[in-house]
Amino acid sequence: MKKLAIIGGGIIGLTLANYLDLTKYNVTVFDNPVGQATKASAGIISPWLSKRRNKKWYQLAKDGAAFYPKLVQDFSLPHTVYQQTGTLILRKDGDLGSLMQLAEERKQSAPEIGNIQLLTAEQVTEKLPLLQAQPALFITGGGKLDGASYLETLRQRALTKMITIKTDTAKLSRIHDQWLVQTSDETEQFDAVALCAGPGLPSLLEPLGYTTDIRAQKGQLLAFETSFKNSGSWPVAMLDGESDLIPFEDGQILVGATHENEGGFDLTPTKEAFSLLKEKTVPFLAESTFFDTYPAAYRVGTRAYTSDFAPFFNYLPDNPTAVVASGLGSSGLTTGPYIGFLLANYFNEGNNNWENYQKPIGTYLSK
């Protein structure tokens, strides 16, 4: 049995671990949760109306969203982790016709988008009472994922499968045909490695002579406790101006997230983030009193971005026993589980039909 190390216990790493064939691999996950993007995140699984021009990214995001029913079944995810509630899309100018046309076009290759409806103002407030009365586009296929709950669910599942999880910072080196993973108190040898450390990937690969096209971006979400008790079934709302409204159970409302290129690895909650998200969100709200006080909690994490804002995942150009995955950015909750599944297929069966999803690995790694 081969020994495999997964460095990074986020959305890719733990999904990969849980899909691995444990008759072939003895698996250890090295998890440093400080600043982890998934642990701090909650988000909308609804990529179909994105206007990004990168067709490979859209193919990955589309297939990532279509993967969710299998993911929910395979891991028995409860509604507190993932729920398909539908997505409301709002525009300040009220021009929803072109958006509906795009949705109908995208549905031809993505039937999982579900039903597409133009809702009246009254129908919108009925579905999501927090919103002002204004028309919106509604698609039934959209859903929401709580990142921290997803990781905890998969962590517990991995432990029951006798996967070792170590909470520590790991360093990587190579000697002969073995990978060495060094932590604060020991060094272990492995036959294969999966490097899923998000913005920490450059520091892992630098000792191996690689330069990595990754930058760290700070993201902040606001979590409010409100008096609404039936909020768990409310749809999520994508607001004009890159702000999302994500209702969870028992009146918890999440708003966000920021994209702070200069914030990097700083995890300090800021008043500036509160003010920015309030400015972007309140114009859409009928019920905005929860913004009168500071949120019950901030969720702060560090995302990994590439120069072209596209994820990558592949084996190292000079060594197929090591795979790397990073650059998920703000689409990590949509694409991350599917990438973890695809990497598991690579280790389990040798499948690596990934060219439709990304540019060559040399675009992001150089020696």
C-alpha positions, 0 to 999 in steps of 0.5 A, a space after each residue: 500500500 502506498 503512502 499519500 500525503 495531502 497538504 491542505 485540509 480545505 475543500 479540495 484536500 478533504 474532498 480528495 481524501 474522502 474519495 481516495 481508494 483506501 485499499 490502495 493508499 494510506 492517507 495523511 492530511 496535513 491541515 493548517 486551518 489558520 486563514 483557510 478560505 473554505 473554513 471562513 466561507 459560505 457561498 452560492 452554488 450558481 455559476 450559470 449566469 457568469 459573464 466571464 469570458 474564460 470558457 474553460 473556467 465556465 466548463 469547470 464551474 458548470 460541471 462543478 455545480 452539476 456534481 453537487 447531487 452526487 456529492 450530497 449523496 456520497 457524503 450524506 450532506 444535511 441541509 445545514 451543510 448544503 441546500 438547493 433553495 434557488 437563486 434570486 438575481 437582482 439588478 439596479 437598472 431592472 434590466 432582467 431580459 438579457 439575463 433571462 435570455 442568457 439563462 435560457 441559452 445556458 440551460 441547453 448545456 446545463 439543465 441543472 440550472 432548473 426552472 427560470 422565472 421572472 418574478 414580480 416585486 411581490 413574488 420576490 418579497 414573498 420568497 425573501 422578505 429581507 428584500 425590497 419589492 423589486 423584480 428579479 430573475 429566479 433559477 431553481 437550481 441554485 444552492 448554498 454551502 456552509 464551508 465550515 460545516 462542509 469541512 467538519 462533516 468531511 473531517 469526521 468522515 475521514 477520521 471514521 475511515 482511519 485517515 490520519 489528520 494532523 493539524 500542523 504546518 508542513 514543509 516539502 522536500 524530495 530525496 531519491 524517489 520519496 517525498 519528505 513532509 516535515 512538521 514541527 515535530 517529525 519528518 515522514 516519507 511518502 510515495 505521493 503527495 497532493 498539494 492543496 494549500 491554496 495561497 500557501 502553495 508557492 512556499 511549498 513549491 519554492 524549495 523544489 525550484 518552482 515559481 508559482 503564479 498565485 496571489 493571496 487575497 483577503 475575503 471578509 463575510 459578515 454574519 448577522 443574527 436576526 429574528 427570522 426563524 424560517 430563513 433556512 428555506 429562503 433562496 440566496 440572492 446575488 445582488 448587483 455590485 458583487 454582494 451576496 445575501 445568504 440566509 441560513 437556519 434560525 435567522 442567520 444571515 451572511 453578507 459578502 464577501 470582500 475581495 481585498 488584494 492588499 489584505 493578503 494573509 491578514 485575518 483582522 476584521 475591519 470596519 472598512 469591510 463592514 462599511 463596504 458591504 453595507 453600502 453594496 447591500 442596504 439599497 436592496 433591502 427592505 429589512 436592514 435593521 441588522 446593519 444598525 449594529 456590528 455583525 455577530 461574527 466576521 468570517 475572514 479567510 485568504 483566497 488564492 488567485 492566479 493572474 488570469 483568475 482561473 484555477 489549476 490542478 494537475 501533476 507536476 511537470 517533472 513528477 507525476 507522483 505529485 499533484 497541485 491544485 490552487 487558484 480557486 478564488 471566489 468560485 472555490 465552493 463551486 469548483 473545489 469539491 469537483 476538483 477534489 473528486 477529479 484528483 482522487 480519480 487520478 490517484 485511484 484510476 490514473 484518469 487525467 482528462 482535464 484539458 477542457 477545464 484549464 490551461 497547461 500547468 506551465 501557465 502557472 508553474 515555472 522553474 
